[in-house]
Amino acid sequence: MDETFTGWLASLSNGETVLEGEWIEGESSPWRKLLKRLKDDNLTITQLRLQRGGVTVVCIPKSIGYVQASEETFTVFSKKRTYYQGVGSILNDLVFMNWVNDYGEIKQAVYSLDKMYLHSTLQ
């Protein structure tokens, strides 16, 4: 795998691995395109990973579903903005997320599924 690649990597139930593509203005996001393909071709994700900032985080294999999202944090005093991309595993009604920024800093969080459902493979 190219260590300079930045984005998510999804292993599919047909053995294929799909890498996050370019965001093209006016089109669906790469994640939305993947969700549509999963539905259209009756496929599932068997493993989801994220490479960003020189690190790779790996989701729980064969989860009941997966989530991919992004967020930007803002520090009031320093006016610093930081972009994070995250991938997560769905277990029961919880989403276990790993967030990574461009500096390789990782943070983890747990969310209720209803908060993250829009970004999930379960929709």
C-alpha positions as CSV (number, residue, x, y, z in Angstrom):
1,M,0.0,0.0,0.0
2,D,1.2,3.5,-0.8
3,E,2.2,5.1,2.5
4,T,1.7,8.6,1.1
5,F,-2.0,7.8,0.3
6,T,-4.4,9.8,2.5
7,G,-8.0,8.7,3.0
8,W,-10.1,5.7,3.8
9,L,-9.6,2.2,2.5
10,A,-12.5,-0.3,2.4
11,S,-12.2,-4.0,2.0
12,L,-15.4,-5.4,0.3
13,S,-17.1,-8.7,0.6
14,N,-16.1,-9.5,-3.0
15,G,-12.4,-9.3,-2.1
16,E,-11.9,-5.9,-3.6
17,T,-10.3,-3.0,-1.8
18,V,-11.6,0.5,-2.6
19,L,-9.6,3.7,-1.8
20,E,-11.2,7.0,-1.2
21,G,-11.2,9.0,-4.4
22,E,-11.1,12.6,-5.2
23,W,-13.9,14.9,-4.1
24,I,-15.4,16.4,-7.2
25,E,-17.5,19.6,-6.8
26,G,-21.1,19.0,-7.7
27,E,-20.9,15.2,-7.3
28,S,-21.5,12.9,-4.3
29,S,-18.6,12.4,-1.9
30,P,-16.5,9.3,-2.4
31,W,-18.1,7.8,0.7
32,R,-21.6,8.4,-0.7
33,K,-20.5,6.8,-4.0
34,L,-19.3,3.7,-2.1
35,L,-22.5,3.5,-0.1
36,K,-24.5,3.5,-3.4
37,R,-22.3,0.9,-4.9
38,L,-22.7,-1.4,-1.8
39,K,-26.4,-1.1,-2.1
40,D,-26.5,-1.5,-5.9
41,D,-24.1,-4.5,-6.0
42,N,-25.3,-6.2,-2.8
43,L,-21.9,-5.9,-1.2
44,T,-20.7,-5.1,2.4
45,I,-17.6,-3.7,3.9
46,T,-15.6,-6.3,5.8
47,Q,-12.8,-4.0,7.0
48,L,-12.3,-0.2,7.1
49,R,-9.0,1.6,7.6
50,L,-7.9,5.3,7.5
51,Q,-4.5,6.6,6.5
52,R,-3.8,10.2,7.4
53,G,-0.8,12.1,8.8
54,G,1.5,9.2,8.4
55,V,-0.6,6.8,10.6
56,T,-3.1,4.1,9.9
57,V,-6.1,3.3,12.1
58,V,-8.0,0.1,11.6
59,C,-11.7,-0.5,12.5
60,I,-13.0,-3.7,14.0
61,P,-13.2,-6.3,11.2
62,K,-16.6,-7.7,10.2
63,S,-18.6,-5.2,12.3
64,I,-22.3,-4.9,11.7
65,G,-21.5,-1.6,9.9
66,Y,-19.1,1.2,9.5
67,V,-19.0,5.0,9.6
68,Q,-16.8,7.6,7.9
69,A,-17.0,11.3,8.6
70,S,-15.0,14.5,9.0
71,E,-15.1,17.3,11.5
72,E,-13.2,20.6,12.1
73,T,-12.4,21.8,15.5
74,F,-11.8,25.4,16.5
75,T,-9.9,26.6,19.5
76,V,-11.4,29.9,20.7
77,F,-8.2,31.4,22.3
78,S,-5.7,30.5,19.7
79,K,-8.1,30.6,16.7
80,K,-6.6,27.3,15.5
81,R,-8.7,25.2,13.2
82,T,-7.9,21.5,12.9
83,Y,-9.5,19.1,10.3
84,Y,-10.1,15.5,11.4
85,Q,-11.2,12.6,9.3
86,G,-12.7,9.6,11.1
87,V,-13.7,6.0,10.6
88,G,-15.7,3.9,13.0
89,S,-17.1,0.5,13.8
90,I,-20.7,-0.1,14.7
91,L,-21.4,-2.5,17.6
92,N,-25.0,-2.8,18.7
93,D,-26.2,0.9,19.0
94,L,-22.8,2.4,19.5
95,V,-20.2,3.8,17.1
96,F,-16.5,3.5,18.1
97,M,-14.7,6.3,16.1
98,N,-11.0,6.9,15.5
99,W,-10.3,10.5,14.4
100,V,-7.0,11.4,12.8
101,N,-5.7,14.9,11.7
102,D,-3.0,15.8,9.1
103,Y,-0.4,15.7,11.9
104,G,-1.1,12.1,12.8
105,E,-2.8,13.0,16.1
106,I,-5.4,10.4,17.0
107,K,-8.5,10.9,19.2
108,Q,-11.2,8.4,19.9
109,A,-14.8,8.8,20.8
110,V,-17.9,6.7,21.3
111,Y,-21.3,8.0,19.8
112,S,-24.8,6.6,19.8
113,L,-25.7,5.2,16.4
114,D,-28.6,7.5,15.9
115,K,-26.1,10.5,15.9
116,M,-23.9,8.9,13.2
117,Y,-26.5,6.9,11.3
118,L,-26.4,9.3,8.3
119,H,-22.7,8.5,7.8
120,S,-23.1,4.8,8.2
121,T,-23.3,1.7,6.0
122,L,-26.6,0.7,7.7
123,Q,-28.7,3.4,6.1
